[in-house]
Amino acid sequence: MNITLSDKMHHFQTSIFNELASYKKKKIQDGKEMIDLSVGSPDLPPAQFVIDELAKHVTRPSNYGYTLTGIEELHEAITTYYRNQYGVSLNAEKEALMVMGSQDGLVHLPMVLTNPGDIILLPDPGYTAYDTGVTLAGATVYGMPLKEENNFLPDLEAIPEKIREKAKLMILNFPGNPVPALATKQFFEQVVAFAKKHQIAVVHDFAYSELYYEQKPVSFLSIEGAKDVGVEFNSFSKSFNLAGCRIGYIVGNPTIIAGLNRLKSNLDYGVFLPIQKAAIRALENSASFSEELRAIYKKRRDILVNGLNALGWKVDAPSSSMFIWAKVPKLFTSTEFVYRLMDDAGIVVVPGNAFGDAGEGYVRIGLVQPEEVLEKAVTKLRSSTLFSTIEAINY
């Protein structure tokens, strides 16, 4: 039998992440030590009190049925968290919904809000799952370039009028992946006005909300009128190190949330109850754990940023997120530089163009290794041929 895949599968090719993993594996087999800073997932465990809560409920035989949706206690914890953290008032029944990780919601929501041929405005560079959601919906991408001269915020006025007329959805991500930029209150106010004028729904991916250093990120929903036009996704993966548990949530506009809930009721049967109970504990005790987590990432950030700058690789210290967004020398494309780093220094990072055309000229470096490993990475770079002289780094 000759089995063929659907035409839609042409949009899902082997990613650069798979290619980097294969090349790293080959280098290790050749005897080279490799330090992987390409991963976008936490290397740290959740708080012990969260693990204890999960363990307690796992032992109860009655907790193994379908949950279907988020339990009321979880939705109440989410709304309390938003009220305490951002001063945002939410209706737990209509304006909060659990999802199986924020990526699950982000990928499926475009099917709820757009039809084939509609335009979705995406950040460029942006998280790769956004493009997946557009493809599944049969919609069309219009990239909003994130440029250094604009503080890596989209220039809404640069979007052509004909694009605005066809656009049905805008996705934003601050603090971002791969670009760890922060949105300002003034920018979000512009977004709300733009969305109302052009009848464009807004989705803000707030997955890195707790990973900040000098300045607390702004919640989109804290802006007046934001709930009228959009929603905000958040995740337990990055803020609470519960990545493998696959649990997140969406809050905001009740019509959008009801639509996603209707779709989700046809796709899955909810998240394992003990995981929901653990998530509740995480939200209830977020202050102390988040402060400790930020301190760890800040130390990692400073080790790597200071080390790279001392080598002559001029990088900016991110004020949030778990990534460094760094320019590559003009001698190289992003991809060429990534492979040169692996060959010469045994360091794995991600080329910026993996996240969109506007990412060319940059690499994403993850703060996902212990301090001693990051120090070792700097040492390996210092002794590599690539970084043997300051002159080699020409921006």
C-alpha positions as a printed Julia matrix, in Angstrom:
395×3 Matrix{Float64}:
   0.0    0.0    0.0
   1.3    3.44  -0.94
   0.67   5.76   2.03
   0.95   9.48   1.4
   0.82  12.31   3.87
  -1.55  15.25   3.6
  -0.58  18.42   1.8
  -0.7   20.21   5.14
   2.33  18.19   6.28
   4.49  20.1    3.79
   4.31  22.96   6.3
   5.84  20.79   9.04
   9.41  20.13   8.0
  12.34  18.96  10.12
  13.25  21.94  12.26
  16.63  23.51  12.9
  16.36  22.2   16.45
  16.44  18.62  15.16
  19.36  19.46  12.91
  21.32  20.99  15.79
  20.59  17.97  17.98
  21.85  15.62  15.28
  25.02  17.63  14.74
  25.64  17.82  18.48
  25.24  14.05  18.74
  27.75  13.56  15.94
  30.28  15.86  17.64
  29.9   13.93  20.91
  30.4   10.64  19.09
  33.61  12.13  17.67
  34.8   12.73  21.24
  34.07  16.46  21.54
  32.59  17.84  24.75
  29.48  19.89  24.04
  27.64  22.44  26.2
  24.05  22.89  25.08
  22.64  26.4   25.51
  19.99  25.93  22.82
  17.26  24.46  25.01
  14.26  26.6   25.9
  13.11  24.55  28.87
  14.02  24.89  32.58
  16.71  22.6   33.94
  15.55  23.12  37.54
  12.92  21.17  39.52
   9.74  22.68  40.92
   9.53  23.74  44.55
   9.48  20.88  47.05
   6.07  21.93  48.37
   4.7   21.57  44.82
   6.23  18.09  44.46
   4.8   17.12  47.85
   1.33  18.3   46.83
   1.51  16.32  43.59
   2.71  13.2   45.42
  -0.09  13.46  47.99
  -2.82  13.45  45.38
  -1.21  10.82  43.15
  -1.69   8.22  45.9
  -5.47   8.72  46.02
  -7.3    6.19  43.79
 -10.26   8.55  43.31
  -8.09  11.09  41.44
  -7.61   9.04  38.26
 -10.78   9.94  36.37
 -11.26  12.54  33.67
 -11.3   16.12  34.87
 -12.74  17.44  31.57
 -11.92  21.06  32.45
 -10.06  22.93  35.13
 -11.48  22.45  38.61
 -13.15  25.42  40.26
 -10.4   25.65  42.87
  -7.77  26.12  40.16
  -9.72  28.84  38.38
 -10.19  30.65  41.69
  -6.45  30.41  42.37
  -5.7   31.86  38.92
  -8.0   34.83  39.42
  -6.6   35.47  42.91
  -3.08  35.36  41.52
  -3.93  37.91  38.82
  -5.63  40.2   41.3
  -2.64  40.11  43.66
   0.05  40.32  40.99
  -1.41  42.73  38.45
  -4.52  44.27  39.97
  -6.65  42.55  37.34
 -10.19  41.48  38.28
 -11.39  38.29  36.58
 -14.51  36.14  36.71
 -13.26  32.66  37.58
 -16.11  30.95  35.74
 -16.14  32.91  32.48
 -12.75  34.63  32.17
 -10.3   31.86  33.07
  -9.69  28.49  31.43
  -7.1   25.78  32.03
  -5.19  24.41  29.03
  -2.72  21.55  28.63
   0.24  23.91  28.62
   0.05  27.37  27.08
   1.4   26.02  23.76
  -1.69  23.8   23.5
  -3.91  26.86  23.71
  -1.73  29.03  21.5
  -1.71  26.47  18.69
  -5.45  25.78  18.81
  -6.83  29.29  19.37
  -6.27  30.52  15.77
  -8.77  27.87  14.62
 -11.33  29.43  16.97
 -10.83  33.0   15.8
  -9.86  32.87  12.12
 -10.96  31.37   8.82
  -8.74  30.17   5.95
  -7.27  33.18   4.2
  -7.55  35.5    7.19
  -4.35  37.24   8.25
  -2.7   36.71  11.64
  -0.13  39.25  12.79
   2.88  37.52  14.34
   6.08  38.85  15.92
   9.15  38.28  13.75
  11.22  36.71  15.22
   8.72  34.82  17.32
   8.06  31.54  19.09
   7.76  28.79  16.46
   4.45  27.42  17.79
   2.66  30.58  16.63
   3.32  29.69  13.01
   2.06  26.16  13.65
  -1.26  27.55  14.86
  -1.58  29.71  11.77
  -0.97  26.71   9.53
  -3.54  24.54  11.29
  -6.1   27.34  10.93
  -5.32  27.76   7.23
  -4.68  31.44   7.83
  -1.88  33.64   6.47
   1.05  35.11   8.41
   2.0   38.76   8.34
   5.24  39.22  10.25
   5.75  42.26  12.47
   9.53  42.8   12.62
  11.02  43.26  16.1
  13.9   45.69  15.55
  16.5   46.95  17.97
  15.86  50.58  17.0
  12.26  50.14  18.16
  13.21  48.4   21.42
  12.1   45.14  19.79
   8.44  46.24  19.82
   6.3   45.92  16.67
   5.7   49.13  14.75
   1.93  49.04  14.4
   1.86  52.09  12.14
   4.07  50.26   9.64
   1.39  47.62   9.02
  -0.19  48.4    5.62
  -3.85  49.35   5.56
  -4.81  46.4    3.34
  -3.23  44.04   5.89
  -5.1   45.67   8.77
  -8.39  45.18   6.91
  -7.84  41.41   6.56
  -6.18  40.79   9.91
  -8.3   38.99  12.49
  -5.74  38.18  15.17
  -2.51  39.6   16.61
  -0.16  37.53  18.78
   2.3   39.26  21.11
   4.89  37.89  23.56
   6.51  40.09  26.22
   8.81  39.09  27.87
   9.56  37.2   24.72
  11.07  34.1   23.22
  13.5   34.41  21.5
  13.76  38.17  22.1
  13.68  38.9   25.87
  12.16  42.35  25.46
   9.61  44.01  27.72
   6.49  45.82  26.54
   5.62  49.18  28.05
   2.21  50.27  29.29
   2.18  52.87  26.5
   2.77  50.2   23.84
  -0.03  48.01  25.15
  -2.34  51.04  25.17
  -1.51  51.5   21.48
  -2.3   47.82  20.89
  -5.73  48.13  22.52
  -6.59  51.21  20.45
  -5.29  49.56  17.25
  -7.26  46.37  17.94
 -10.5   48.23  18.58
 -10.13  50.39  15.5
  -9.43  47.47  13.16
 -11.48  44.77  14.93
  -8.46  42.54  15.59
  -8.41  40.12  18.52
  -5.22  40.16  20.61
  -3.45  37.21  22.23
  -0.63  37.96  24.64
   1.71  35.09  25.52
   2.87  35.87  29.06
   4.74  32.61  29.72
   7.83  34.37  31.16
   5.91  36.69  33.47
   7.77  35.62  36.62
  11.25  35.56  35.07
  12.34  39.17  35.35
  15.23  40.97  37.02
  15.27  44.76  37.2
  11.73  45.53  36.05
   8.43  43.65  36.5
   6.67  42.89  33.2
   3.34  44.51  32.39
   0.31  42.24  32.05
  -1.65  43.06  28.9
  -4.88  42.61  30.86
  -3.87  45.36  33.28
  -4.42  47.89  30.47
  -7.8   49.58  30.33
  -9.91  48.03  27.61
  -7.62  45.03  27.08
 -10.24  42.52  28.17
 -12.56  43.91  25.47
 -10.14  42.92  22.71
  -8.12  40.0   23.92
  -6.72  37.37  26.21
  -3.49  36.44  27.94
  -1.92  33.0   28.14
   0.28  31.98  31.05
   2.16  28.84  31.89
   3.43  26.86  34.85
   6.36  25.56  32.79
   8.77  28.48  32.99
   7.62  30.27  36.14
   7.29  27.16  38.31
   9.47  24.55  36.52
   6.48  22.32  35.78
   7.25  21.95  32.07
   6.59  18.2   31.89
   3.25  18.49  33.67
   1.7   20.34  30.71
  -0.58  22.8   32.4
  -1.28  26.45  31.69
  -4.21  28.82  31.42
  -5.84  31.59  29.43
  -7.56  34.61  30.99
  -9.44  37.6   29.63
 -12.19  38.08  27.07
 -15.07  35.7   27.91
 -16.2   35.21  24.3
 -12.74  34.1   23.2
 -12.4   31.83  26.21
 -15.82  30.26  25.62
 -14.82  29.54  22.01
 -11.58  27.85  23.01
 -13.41  25.9   25.7
 -15.86  24.61  23.09
 -13.04  23.49  20.82
 -11.1   21.91  23.7
 -14.17  19.92  24.76
 -13.82  18.1   21.43
 -10.07  17.5   21.74
  -9.15  16.33  25.24
 -10.45  15.34  28.64
  -8.54  17.72  30.86
  -5.36  17.66  32.92
  -4.63  15.0   35.55
  -6.19  16.2   38.82
  -3.0   15.89  40.96
  -1.25  18.22  38.51
  -4.03  20.78  38.93
  -3.68  20.52  42.71
   0.09  21.08  42.41
  -0.52  24.09  40.18
  -2.82  25.59  42.78
  -0.1   25.27  45.41
   2.38  26.94  43.05
   0.09  29.94  42.54
  -0.68  30.25  46.23
   3.02  30.31  47.15
   4.47  32.02  44.1
   6.13  34.97  45.83
   8.99  33.26  47.65
   9.66  30.61  45.0
   9.65  33.11  42.14
  12.05  35.38  43.98
  14.49  32.5   44.5
  14.15  31.42  40.87
  14.83  34.93  39.59
  17.96  35.12  41.74
  19.28  31.91  40.16
  18.66  33.1   36.61
  20.09  36.53  37.36
  23.38  34.96  38.53
  23.48  32.86  35.39
  22.73  35.87  33.23
  25.49  37.94  34.79
  28.07  35.16  34.48
  27.38  34.69  30.8
  26.86  38.34  29.83
  29.96  39.52  31.68
  31.99  36.64  30.32
  30.95  37.21  26.72
  31.54  40.95  26.91
  35.0   40.33  28.36
  35.76  38.23  25.27
  34.76  41.08  22.99
  31.36  39.64  22.12
  29.18  42.63  22.98
  25.81  41.4   24.27
  23.11  43.17  26.24
  21.95  41.86  29.59
  18.28  40.84  29.27
  15.96  42.36  31.83
  13.68  39.33  31.69
  13.18  35.82  30.33
  15.7   32.95  30.27
  17.44  33.95  27.05
  20.15  36.22  25.7
  19.51  37.65  22.23
  22.97  38.3   20.83
  24.25  39.77  17.57
  26.62  37.63  15.55
  29.77  38.97  13.87
  29.19  40.46  10.43
  31.5   37.84   8.99
  28.81  35.19   9.47
  25.17  34.43   8.93
  23.32  33.27  12.03
  23.46  29.63  10.95
  27.13  29.78   9.95
  28.02  31.25  13.33
  26.08  28.57  15.2
  27.93  25.75  13.46
  31.24  27.56  13.91
  30.55  27.75  17.67
  29.88  24.02  17.77
  32.99  23.19  15.76
  35.42  25.54  17.5
  34.09  25.8   21.05
  31.65  22.96  21.58
  28.81  25.39  22.38
  25.27  24.92  21.03
  22.98  27.94  20.55
  20.08  28.61  18.15
  20.33  30.78  15.02
  17.96  33.73  15.15
  16.51  33.01  11.72
  14.97  29.81  13.12
  12.36  32.14  14.63
  11.72  34.25  11.54
  13.5   36.18   8.83
  13.99  39.22  11.09
  16.04  37.04  13.43
  18.89  36.84  10.95
  22.05  38.32  12.43
  21.31  37.08  15.95
  21.5   33.92  18.04
  19.43  32.84  21.04
  21.42  31.66  24.06
  19.59  29.88  26.88
  20.38  30.36  30.57
  19.52  26.72  31.1
  22.71  25.35  32.65
  24.17  25.64  36.17
  26.59  28.48  36.93
  29.67  26.26  36.75
  28.68  25.03  33.29
  28.17  28.59  32.05
  31.58  29.55  33.44
  33.04  26.56  31.6
  31.3   27.69  28.41
  32.99  31.09  28.68
  36.34  29.37  29.23
  35.81  27.18  26.15
  34.94  30.24  24.08
  38.01  32.07  25.35
  40.3   29.27  24.24
  38.59  28.7   20.88
  40.04  29.89  17.6
  36.92  31.94  17.02
  37.52  34.05  20.09
  41.3   33.98  20.17
  41.47  37.64  19.19
  39.15  40.58  19.71
  39.65  41.43  16.03
  37.77  38.3   15.06
  34.58  39.82  16.44
  33.62  42.44  13.91
  30.13  43.87  14.24
